[in-house]
C-alpha cells in the first residue's frame, strides 16, 4: 500500500534528501499530501510539479500570489502563511518529515502529531524547547516520534525493544567540527567561511555553525534525554573524527552496541521513511578495511563552552533550554551576518540565560507551545539588545 506523507521544509537539505529517497522507491510507494517551504517559491513550485502533492504551502504570507501563479493550472492546491502551514501539517498522513529549522517548526510539528501517525523529527528544537509537551502529546495521540538526527537515529536503532531498562548509558559521537584542533586564540579570529567548512557533513549554514561551536552536540544531549527518558549523567559525548559510528548504547552487562554507516543523512532518513522495515539507499557502503582505525577522544569543554551551557540548561528545565536555543539562533544569525565574532556566540547565550534566570523568567516546565514561544521571544529580544552593544 502507498504511504501518505508530508514534508515540512521540503526545500532544505533534509527535505531534499527525503525527496531523493522517495524518487528512488518503487512507483506508488509514497503519495504526497503536503510540501512546504519558508520563502523559496521557485524551488517549492518545482518540487510540487515533480511530486504532485495535494497542497503546497509557503510560510511567508506575502508570497501567496507568487506561489499560486507558479502552480497555476497544475491542479495543486496552494496556501500561504503560518496558519496555512499548521493546517497543512494537520492533514491526515501516515508519515510526516518535520524538517523546518528552528522554533518556527514547533507548531507545525505539534499539528502533525495530532493525527497519531509517524513524525520523523529532524527539528531538534521541538524536544529542546518543549520536549515534555511533545512526548506527552505523542503518547496521548498514539503517535510515534522517530529521530532523524544521525546520532539519535543511531541510538534508536541500537536499543533492542524492551531492553530500555537495561541501558547503562548512551554515547553520542561528534566529528569535533572544523576547529577541533584550534586554540582559543586562533578561534577568536574565525571567519564565516572557516566555520562553514565542516570536515565531514554537508549541512545548512545554521547547523554547520552549531557544529563548529559544538552547540549542536549540546542540543543533542538535551534532545536525547527527553527522547529516551534518560538523565543527563547517562548521556555521554565522544569526539569521533571518522564519523562512521554515529551512536552507541552501553547495557548493564557491559555490552556496547553501535550503529555505523557512511556520513550520509539519507541513511537515518531511510530508517524512518521505511520503518519498521528497511529500504535501499544510494549511500556509499562502508569499507572497513580502508578505514583502518577509529579514533575517540573527550570533547574540550574549555574551548567549547556550549556543551556545559547545554547541560546546565537541561538541569534547569524547559524554560532554560528554550532560552538557550533562541539565544543561540540569534547569535548564530549575527555571526553569519558578520556582526559578531565566533567566540561571542556562547558568551551571548550565557549572558541571556543569566539575565532571564535572575528575572525568574525560566519556568521548569511548560504547559504548552505558547509558553515555549513566549520564552523564545523574550530571549531573542535580550540577545538582540546585547548584540547591538557588541556591534557598537
ABEGO torsion letter per residue (X at the ends): XBBBBBBBGAABAAAAAAAAAAAABBBGABBBABBBBAABAAAAAAAAAAAGBABBBBABAAAAAAAAAAABGAGBBBBBEAAAAAAAAABBBABBBBABBEAAAAAAAAAAAAAGBBBBBABAAAAAABAAAAAAAAAAAGBBBBBABAAAAAAAAABBBGAAAABABBBBBBAGEAAAABBAAAAAABBAAAAABBAABBBBAAAAAAAAAGAAAAAAAAAAAAAAGBBAAABBBBBBAAGABABBBBBAAGBBBBBBEBBBAAAAAAAAAAOABBBBBABBBBBAAAAGBBBBBBBBAAABAAAAAAAAAAAAEAAAAAAAAAAAAAAAAAAAAGABBAAAAAAAAAAAAAAAAAAGABBABBABAAAAAAAAAAAAAAAAAAAAAAAX
